[in-house]
């Protein structure tokens, strides 16, 4: 996010206005879509004032304000954020608490309608060509209370939808029964429309895209997740008690919420928010399956396999490590933001396979997570399954006047609109496709040098130098122009520089039945002594550490080297 105060346009990337139109798609609680960082509404329809005017400022005072400016994230063009045309998006209670979701062939239409309206920003019109305040109208549109609605047909596949036309019409809600007309002529919600515990489709509207992309997570699949099946009575022999997908409230079984909308969570390995609330109210595997737990669920099968009786196992391994043994849906594994300045993505199938010991195997029907240490509810540090997202990007390295001390250095990412101004959306001259996958990549020292020199010797469209000291972050390394000529590099881990090229996303869902868990058939899955001394599929599985070396080949390391845990 752009800072509140900025010295020039080149310091600005994503602003509050951009966040409201894109990120609030899945953050429907108001707050950042209503109020600026001074605590005033972005635009008050009652007074006709912008928030900054309440402080005695003028439009000229906020041209570089992260709350009241918008930089086109594709071109870098600057404009005043038109909050007066979009209005503000207030908390959308029914987004989560509506009982009868509008599901069409598995698609959550409430999410689609709301998303499309928000994405239209200040371009939304009604059928007569009049402006429609998109942000203020999004929650109404999400309920289907309109008579006219049209999507932009030119939005690329895989991108969130965008609306062009919206005619708000509350009569549509009356006709559908989602609104009632009171004796006083006012509209009100029927009690049956509201549910205290959101259905899974309410949660999945937001979690579908990021969770599938980041973790390969799916839902509403009784084969790929035993909890979804069990909580909805899909595992017994009585089909009459089965719950339909639209009725499922499995999510809230483990993630209940208190009266303040604090939704219970575990301990995320990335993107942590409110670490002080980790595990509060949350139901872990041990909570429900351990008969000695105060939260024990008599319908949850206690562990019976002998592997659970070996104390060292339970000290080192989380339940998820064994019971989420693999994933069958591809997830994003590499994001290349360096070659063209636009994101080039690679999923798990590009670098992993159904053979954890041979990532090049042609069978891409599944992939295997890696493991990271994190703190469990009881304070014990255990191995949990994760999926790393590897990123490749350009930064500006500031040594803070102390070239011999890395601990106070910073590396600021270059906004992609600035990089695209240099590349014009294509690889610079000399960059080739070394691995033959049809996508050029910056990987040789000569190629990296071309970019570093160009970044340090060119300005962006606003006349600001792109980088004082350009660096490439890739595969755990910082690449920079050496004073002796050419390109040098060093690993950033342990230097104190806050930067990263790998991002561990927790893999916590899609639990398989006990018969598919690691170790259910052989101790040799982890221990070489039970595997004839051969590599094991767990601790010798190969994990990606760098998508391309200088020859364009991926770099892997065994899991035992990565974790430092070496069972014999």
C-alpha positions in Angstrom: 0.0 0.0 0.0 1.1 3.5 -0.8 2.2 5.6 2.2 -0.2 8.4 3.4 2.3 11.1 2.4 4.6 10.7 -0.6 7.4 12.9 -2.0 6.6 12.2 -5.7 4.5 10.1 -8.0 7.2 7.4 -8.3 6.8 6.5 -4.6 3.1 5.5 -5.2 1.9 2.1 -6.2 -1.4 0.8 -4.9 -3.5 3.4 -3.0 -6.6 3.3 -0.8 -8.9 3.9 -3.7 -7.3 0.9 -5.6 -7.6 -1.2 -2.5 -11.3 -0.4 -2.2 -12.0 -1.5 -5.7 -9.9 -4.6 -5.7 -9.0 -5.9 -2.3 -12.4 -5.1 -0.6 -13.8 -7.8 -2.9 -12.8 -10.2 -0.1 -12.7 -7.7 2.8 -16.3 -6.7 3.2 -16.1 -5.2 6.7 -15.9 -1.5 5.8 -13.2 0.5 7.7 -10.5 0.9 5.1 -13.2 1.4 2.4 -14.9 4.1 4.4 -12.3 6.1 6.4 -9.0 7.7 5.5 -6.0 7.4 7.8 -7.0 10.6 9.6 -10.3 9.0 10.6 -12.6 10.9 8.2 -14.9 9.5 5.6 -13.3 9.6 2.2 -16.4 11.4 1.0 -19.4 12.4 3.0 -22.6 12.4 0.8 -24.5 14.4 3.4 -22.0 17.4 3.4 -20.5 16.8 0.0 -17.1 17.0 1.5 -14.0 14.9 1.1 -12.3 13.8 4.3 -9.3 16.1 3.7 -11.6 19.1 3.5 -12.5 18.5 7.2 -8.8 19.2 7.9 -8.9 22.5 6.0 -7.0 21.0 3.0 -7.7 21.5 -0.7 -7.5 19.1 -3.6 -4.1 20.6 -4.4 -2.8 19.6 -1.0 -3.5 15.8 -1.5 -2.3 15.1 -5.0 0.3 12.7 -3.5 -1.8 11.5 -0.6 -2.1 7.7 -0.5 -5.8 8.1 0.5 -6.8 10.6 -2.2 -4.6 9.9 -5.2 -4.7 6.9 -7.6 -1.9 5.8 -9.7 -2.9 3.6 -12.7 -1.1 0.3 -11.8 -0.6 -0.5 -15.4 0.7 2.9 -16.8 1.7 4.9 -13.8 -0.6 7.8 -14.6 -1.7 9.9 -11.6 -5.2 11.2 -10.9 -7.3 12.3 -8.0 -9.3 9.4 -6.5 -12.9 10.0 -7.4 -14.5 9.0 -4.1 -17.3 11.5 -4.9 -18.4 9.3 -7.8 -18.0 5.9 -6.2 -19.1 6.7 -2.7 -17.7 4.5 0.2 -18.3 0.8 0.9 -19.8 0.3 4.3 -19.9 -3.1 6.2 -21.8 -5.7 4.2 -23.4 -7.9 6.8 -25.4 -10.0 4.4 -22.3 -10.8 2.4 -21.6 -13.4 5.2 -24.9 -13.8 7.0 -27.4 -14.3 4.2 -28.8 -17.8 4.6 -29.9 -18.6 1.0 -26.9 -18.0 -1.2 -27.4 -17.4 -4.9 -25.5 -20.4 -6.3 -25.7 -21.0 -10.1 -23.9 -24.1 -11.3 -21.5 -23.9 -8.4 -20.8 -20.2 -8.8 -21.5 -17.9 -5.9 -23.4 -15.1 -7.6 -23.5 -12.9 -4.5 -19.7 -12.8 -4.7 -19.7 -12.2 -8.5 -22.3 -9.4 -8.3 -20.5 -7.6 -5.5 -17.0 -8.1 -7.0 -18.1 -6.9 -10.5 -19.6 -3.7 -9.1 -16.6 -2.8 -7.0 -14.2 -3.5 -9.8 -16.0 -1.0 -12.1 -14.9 1.8 -9.8 -16.0 5.2 -11.3 -17.0 3.7 -14.7 -20.4 2.2 -13.5 -23.5 3.4 -15.3 -27.2 2.6 -15.2 -29.1 1.7 -18.3 -29.8 5.4 -18.9 -26.2 6.3 -18.9 -26.2 7.9 -15.5 -23.3 7.5 -13.0 -23.8 4.8 -10.3 -21.7 5.0 -7.1 -20.1 1.6 -7.4 -18.6 1.3 -3.9 -21.7 2.4 -2.2 -23.9 0.1 -4.3 -21.8 -3.0 -4.1 -23.6 -4.6 -1.0 -27.0 -3.9 -2.6 -26.0 -5.5 -5.9 -24.6 -8.5 -4.0 -28.1 -9.4 -2.9 -29.5 -9.4 -6.4 -31.6 -6.3 -5.8 -31.4 -4.9 -9.3 -33.4 -5.1 -12.5 -30.5 -4.4 -14.9 -26.9 -5.8 -14.7 -24.3 -6.3 -17.3 -20.7 -7.6 -17.2 -17.7 -6.3 -19.2 -17.2 -9.1 -21.8 -13.5 -8.1 -22.3 -12.2 -9.1 -18.9 -9.6 -11.8 -19.5 -10.3 -15.3 -18.3 -9.1 -15.8 -14.7 -9.5 -12.2 -13.7 -12.4 -11.0 -11.4 -15.5 -9.8 -13.2 -16.3 -6.2 -13.9 -19.7 -4.6 -14.3 -20.6 -2.0 -16.8 -24.3 -1.5 -16.0 -26.3 -1.6 -12.8 -29.9 -0.6 -12.2 -30.6 -0.9 -8.5 -34.2 -2.1 -8.0 -35.4 -3.2 -4.6 -38.6 -4.5 -6.1 -36.5 -7.4 -7.4 -35.9 -8.3 -3.8 -39.6 -8.1 -3.0 -40.4 -10.3 -6.0 -37.8 -12.9 -4.9 -38.9 -12.8 -1.2 -35.6 -11.6 0.1 -37.2 -8.3 1.0 -40.6 -7.8 2.7 -42.9 -4.8 2.7 -44.0 -3.8 6.1 -47.3 -2.3 7.1 -45.6 1.1 7.2 -44.5 0.7 3.6 -40.8 0.3 4.5 -38.8 -2.7 3.4 -37.3 -5.1 5.8 -35.4 -8.4 5.8 -37.3 -11.6 6.7 -35.8 -13.5 9.6 -35.3 -16.6 7.5 -32.9 -14.6 5.2 -30.3 -14.2 8.0 -28.1 -16.9 9.5 -25.9 -16.4 12.5 -23.3 -19.0 11.3 -22.3 -18.3 7.7 -22.6 -21.2 5.2 -19.5 -22.5 3.6 -20.4 -20.8 0.3 -20.2 -17.4 2.2 -16.7 -18.2 3.2 -15.7 -19.9 -0.1 -16.8 -16.8 -2.1 -13.6 -15.1 -0.9 -11.4 -18.1 -0.2 -11.9 -19.9 -3.5 -9.5 -17.9 -5.7 -6.6 -17.2 -3.2 -6.7 -20.7 -1.5 -6.8 -22.6 -4.8 -4.0 -20.4 -6.2 -1.8 -20.3 -3.1 -2.5 -23.8 -1.6 -4.3 -25.9 -4.2 -7.2 -26.1 -1.7 -10.6 -27.2 -2.8 -13.9 -27.6 -0.9 -17.3 -29.3 -1.5 -15.4 -32.5 -2.4 -16.1 -35.4 -0.1 -13.1 -37.4 -1.6 -10.5 -34.7 -1.2 -11.6 -33.5 2.3 -12.9 -35.9 4.9 -14.0 -33.1 7.2 -16.3 -31.7 4.6 -17.7 -35.2 4.1 -18.0 -36.0 7.7 -19.6 -32.8 8.9 -22.3 -33.2 6.2 -23.1 -36.8 6.9 -21.7 -38.0 3.6 -19.8 -40.9 5.0 -22.6 -42.9 6.5 -24.9 -45.3 4.7 -28.0 -43.1 5.1 -28.4 -40.7 2.1 -31.5 -39.1 3.7 -29.4 -37.2 6.2 -26.9 -35.8 3.7 -26.5 -32.1 3.7 -26.3 -30.3 0.4 -23.3 -28.1 -0.4 -25.5 -24.9 -0.1 -26.4 -26.0 3.4 -22.9 -26.9 4.6 -21.6 -25.0 7.7 -18.4 -27.0 8.1 -16.1 -24.0 8.1 -17.5 -22.7 11.4 -17.0 -26.0 13.1 -13.3 -25.3 13.4 -13.5 -21.5 12.9 -16.2 -20.2 15.2 -16.5 -16.5 15.7 -17.1 -14.5 18.9 -19.5 -11.6 19.3 -17.0 -9.2 18.0 -16.4 -11.0 14.7 -13.1 -12.3 15.7 -13.0 -15.5 13.6 -11.0 -18.2 15.2 -7.7 -19.1 13.5 -4.6 -21.1 13.9 -1.0 -19.9 13.4 -0.5 -18.9 9.8 3.0 -19.2 8.4 2.6 -16.1 6.2 0.5 -12.9 6.3 0.0 -13.1 10.0 -2.4 -10.7 11.6 -3.1 -10.4 15.3 -0.7 -13.1 16.4 -2.0 -12.6 19.9 -5.2 -14.3 18.9 -3.6 -17.4 17.4 -5.7 -20.5 18.4 -8.2 -18.6 20.5 -11.5 -20.4 20.1 -10.0 -22.5 17.3 -10.6 -26.2 17.0 -7.3 -28.1 16.2 -7.0 -31.7 15.2 -6.0 -32.7 18.7 -8.9 -30.8 20.2 -11.5 -32.8 18.5 -9.8 -36.2 18.2 -8.1 -36.6 21.5 -10.5 -38.1 24.1 -8.7 -36.3 26.9 -9.4 -32.9 25.3 -12.1 -30.7 26.8 -13.2 -30.1 23.2 -13.3 -33.8 22.3 -16.0 -34.5 19.7 -17.4 -38.0 20.2 -18.0 -38.2 16.5 -14.3 -37.7 15.8 -12.4 -40.9 15.5 -9.5 -41.2 18.1 -6.2 -42.1 16.6 -5.5 -45.9 16.7 -2.5 -46.4 14.5 0.7 -47.4 16.5 2.5 -44.4 15.0 0.7 -42.2 17.5 2.1 -44.1 20.5 5.7 -43.1 19.7 6.2 -39.9 21.7 9.0 -38.5 19.4 6.6 -38.6 16.5 4.1 -36.4 18.1 6.8 -34.1 19.4 8.1 -33.4 15.8 5.1 -33.9 13.5 1.8 -32.1 13.4 -1.3 -34.0 12.6 -1.6 -32.1 9.3 1.9 -33.3 8.2 0.7 -36.8 7.8 -3.0 -36.3 7.1 -2.5 -33.9 4.2 -0.1 -36.2 2.3 -0.5 -34.6 -1.1 -2.6 -32.3 -3.2 -4.3 -33.0 -6.5 -5.1 -29.4 -7.6 -2.4 -27.3 -9.1 -1.3 -24.2 -7.2 0.9 -21.2 -8.1 4.5 -22.0 -7.4 6.6 -19.3 -9.1 5.8 -15.7 -9.8 8.2 -13.9 -12.2 7.8 -10.2 -11.9 11.3 -9.5 -13.4 11.4 -10.5 -17.0 8.8 -8.2 -18.4 7.5 -6.3 -15.4 4.2 -8.1 -15.7 3.5 -11.2 -13.7 4.4 -14.5 -15.4 3.1 -17.4 -13.3 4.1 -21.0 -13.1 2.1 -23.6 -11.2 3.2 -26.7 -9.3 3.0 -28.9 -12.5 5.9 -26.9 -14.0 8.3 -27.9 -11.2 6.8 -30.8 -9.3 5.2 -34.2 -10.0 3.4 -37.1 -8.6 6.8 -38.6 -7.8 8.2 -36.7 -4.9 11.7 -38.0 -5.7 11.6 -37.0 -9.3 10.0 -33.6 -10.0 10.5 -34.1 -13.8 8.2 -37.1 -13.9 5.5 -36.7 -16.5 2.7 -37.6 -14.1 1.4 -34.3 -12.8 -1.8 -35.7 -11.2 -0.7 -34.6 -7.8 2.1 -32.7 -5.9 3.6 -33.0 -2.5 3.9 -30.2 0.1 7.1 -29.4 1.9 7.4 -28.9 5.6 8.1 -25.9 7.8 8.5 -25.6 11.6 5.8 -23.5 13.4 4.4 -23.3 16.8 1.4 -25.5 17.6 -1.4 -24.7 20.1 0.5 -26.3 23.0 3.6 -24.3 22.3 5.4 -27.2 20.8 7.2 -26.5 17.5 6.3 -29.1 14.9 6.6 -29.7 11.2 3.5 -28.5 9.2 2.9 -28.9 5.5 3.3 -25.8 3.4 3.6 -24.7 -0.2 6.2 -22.1 -1.0 5.5 -19.4 -3.5 8.8 -18.3 -5.2 9.0 -14.7 -6.4 11.5 -13.1 -8.7 11.6 -9.3 -8.6 13.7 -6.1 -8.9 14.5 -3.9 -5.9 16.4 -0.8 -4.9 19.1 -1.5 -2.3 19.8 1.2 0.2 22.9 0.4 2.4 22.1 3.3 4.7 25.6 4.7 4.5 27.1 1.6 6.1 28.4 -0.6 3.3 30.1 -2.9 5.8 27.0 -3.5 7.8 24.0 -5.3 6.2 21.8 -5.3 9.3 20.4 -1.8 8.6 20.1 -2.2 4.8 16.7 -2.1 3.1 15.6 -3.4 -0.3 12.5 -1.6 -1.6 10.6 -3.4 -4.4 10.2 -1.5 -7.6 6.6 -0.9 -8.6 5.7 -3.0 -11.6 4.4 0.0 -13.5 7.9 1.5 -13.3 9.6 -1.7 -14.5 7.1 -2.0 -17.4 8.0 1.6 -18.5 11.5 0.2 -19.1 10.7 -3.1 -20.7 7.5 -2.0 -22.5 6.1 -5.3 -21.5 8.6 -7.5 -23.2 12.0 -9.0 -22.2 15.0 -6.8 -22.8 17.3 -7.6 -25.7 19.4 -10.7 -25.1 17.0 -12.6 -22.8 16.2 -16.1 -24.1 14.2 -19.1 -23.1 16.9 -21.3 -21.7 14.7 -24.2 -20.5 12.5 -24.4 -23.5 9.2 -23.9 -21.7 8.0 -21.2 -24.0 8.6 -18.4 -21.5 11.8 -16.3 -21.5 13.4 -15.9 -18.1 16.1 -13.7 -16.6 18.6 -16.1 -15.2 22.2 -15.8 -16.6 24.6 -13.4 -15.1 24.8 -11.6 -18.4 21.0 -11.2 -18.6 20.8 -10.0 -15.0 23.6 -7.5 -15.8 21.6 -6.0 -18.7 18.6 -5.3 -16.5 20.7 -3.9 -13.5 22.5 -1.5 -15.8 19.3 -0.4 -17.4 17.5 0.1 -14.1 20.3 2.2 -12.8 20.6 4.4 -15.9 17.0 5.1 -16.8 14.2 7.2 -15.4 10.5 6.4 -15.1 7.9 8.4 -17.0 7.9 11.0 -14.2 11.6 11.6 -14.5 12.6 9.7 -11.3 15.6 7.4 -11.5 14.3 3.8 -11.5 16.9 2.6 -8.9 20.0 4.0 -7.3 21.4 0.5 -6.8 19.3 -2.1 -8.5 19.2 -5.7 -7.3 17.5 -8.9 -8.4 15.9 -11.0 -5.7 15.7 -14.7 -6.7 16.2 -18.1 -5.2 17.3 -16.7 -1.8 20.0 -14.5 -3.4 20.6 -10.8 -3.9 22.2 -10.1 -7.3 23.9 -6.8 -7.8 26.5 -5.0 -10.0 29.9 -5.6 -8.6 32.4 -2.8 -8.3 34.9 -5.0 -10.0 32.6 -5.4 -13.0 29.9 -8.0 -13.7 27.3 -9.4 -11.3 27.9 -10.7 -7.8 25.4 -12.2 -5.3 25.0 -13.2 -1.7 22.3 -15.1 0.2 20.1 -12.7 2.2 19.2 -15.2 4.9 20.9 -14.3 8.2 22.1 -10.8 7.0 19.4 -8.9 8.7 18.0 -7.5 5.5 14.2 -7.8 5.5 13.6 -9.3 2.1 12.4 -12.6 0.7 12.0 -14.6 -2.5 10.0 -17.5 -1.0 6.8 -17.2 0.8 5.4 -20.2 2.9 1.7 -20.7 2.6 0.2 -23.0 5.2 -1.5 -26.1 3.9 -4.2 -26.9 6.5 -7.2 -28.3 4.6 -8.1 -31.2 2.4 -7.5 -33.8 5.1 -7.5 -37.3 3.8 -8.7 -40.4 5.5 -6.3 -42.3 7.8 -5.6 -44.9 5.2 -4.0 -42.3 2.9 -1.9 -40.7 5.7 1.9 -40.8 5.6 3.1 -43.9 7.3 -0.1 -45.7 7.1 1.4 -48.4 4.9 5.1 -48.3 5.8 7.6 -46.7 8.2 9.9 -46.6 5.1 8.0 -43.5 3.9 10.1 -41.5 6.4 12.8 -43.8 7.7 15.6 -45.2 5.5 16.2 -48.1 7.9 12.8 -49.4 6.9 13.3 -48.6 3.3 16.4 -50.7 2.6 18.5 -47.6 2.8 16.9 -46.0 -0.2 15.7 -42.4 -0.3 12.3 -41.9 1.4 9.4 -40.2 -0.2 9.0 -37.8 2.8 12.4 -36.6 3.9 14.1 -37.1 0.6 11.4 -35.5 -1.5 12.8 -32.7 -3.6 11.6 -29.2 -3.0 12.2 -26.2 -5.3 14.6 -23.6 -4.0 15.3 -21.6 -7.2 13.2 -21.8 -10.4 16.2 -21.2 -12.7 20.0 -21.4 -12.2 22.4 -19.8 -14.7 21.6 -22.6 -17.2 17.8 -22.2 -16.8 17.5 -25.4 -14.7 15.4 -25.6 -11.5 17.3 -26.1 -8.2 16.0 -28.5 -5.6 17.1 -29.7 -2.2 15.9 -32.7 -0.2 13.4 -32.1 2.6 15.8 -33.4 5.3 18.4 -30.7 4.3 15.7 -28.0 4.3 14.3 -28.9 7.8 17.6 -30.1 9.4 15.7 -33.1 10.6 17.3 -36.4 9.5 15.5 -39.6 10.7 17.5 -42.7 9.8 
